[in-house]
Amino acid sequence: MNRSTISLGRILGIPIGLDYSWFLIFGLLTWSLATNYYPVEFKNWSTAQYWFWGAITVVLMFGSVLLHELGHSVVAQRFKVQVRSITLFVFGGVAQLGSEPPSARAELWIAIAGPVTSFALAIFFSLMQPLVDTLAPVLAVTKYLAYINGSLGLFNLIPGFPLDGGRVFRAVIWGATQSLRRATLIAANLGRFIAFCFIALGVWQMFTGNFGNGLWIAFIGWFLESAASSQISQQTIHDLLSGHHVSDAMRKHYVTIFPDTTLEQLINKHILGDGQRVLVIKQNDLVIGLLTLHTIKSIPSSDWATTSAVHAMIPIAKMKWIRPDAELAPALEEMDRDGVSQLPVMIGDQIQGILGRDDIISFLRTISEFSRN
């Protein structure tokens, strides 16, 4: 979870988070229900009742969105794909997978699980309505949730990547061509086309008198276009890195320090003085740990003068590291998955260099320039 996300705990071992943008859509939807939907359904309610039931409905709606994402996640876990987190935000929800599905079949089942969950919820809330027809507010909530879950399921089946329908489309192309790369590019470009259609429809509605609805549709189109373009960029990076190894991009020159060096000394000399972001700690010529900016910042600055490197380091037993002959593209994916910016490159207990995100970016820039010639 990043700093813009509020942790809500875990379900099935998956961290659940609430992005701060969720509060914007919560307020807008509650306002819409309290001023439009419920006043039509109930003429004699008080303003407080409209807002109360509006808020309850929005919370339950996002509960449905969470179940939609859990549908994806449960199937992903069945295919041994790690689910890093589920985040609820302004556009609904997203389940972050730790890696691409292992096969076209897995992609198909993971993608379709979300809409199937939404349709199941729509049927559930529809079947509930005869049971609560004497409880007018509850009946109104179930009607709305049946409608919104059915709409969510249908919307996600639009074949625009990265919507679920776009992922189903990618799975079909992947199965037909046996190429994840080709399937991703085809699906992402179709997603961009559909996104531009959303934007055009939204702009048209804005200029024909339906400004609010048109603005929202255009905003959704912009979001989809950004997501599809990002997927194309990721695939381009993966293609450029393909065939290259960690040893091609790693930084062979690194700084080693003694275990008893104080944080104040190494900050003044190596971090502020030389611009280093990671330091290797050696004792008797053996690597015993790693010190990063993140670990240093976790210690109060008032203690820097008295805290030695050995007490602040990440010990070698807990260090994440990588071999120099590992492929560079999976290495970058691993860094993204683990949320690290620097990886020591090692063979056995001997360090060969440091691989950082900035090293990969510099290497990408170089090979990109050569590919254009």
Secondary structure, 3 states (H helix, E strand, C coil): CCCCEEEEEEECCEEEEEECCHHHHHHHHHHHHHHHHHHHHCCCCCHHHHHHHHHHHHHHHHHHHHHHHHHHHHHHHHCCCCEEEEEEECCEEEEEECCCCCCHHHHHHHHHHHHHHHHHHHHHHHHHHHHHCCCHHHHHHHHHHHHHHHHHHHHHCCCCCCCHHHHHHHHHHHHHHCCHHHHHHHHHHHHHHHHHHHHHHHHHHHHCCCHHHHHHHHHHHHHHHHHHHHHHHHHHHHHHHCCCEHHHHCECCCCEECCCCEHHHHHHHHHCCCCCCEEEEEECCEEEEEEEHHHHHCCCHHHCCCCEHHHHCEEHHHCCCECCCCEHHHHHHHHHHHCCCEEEEEECCEEEEEEEHHHHHHHHHHHHHHHCC
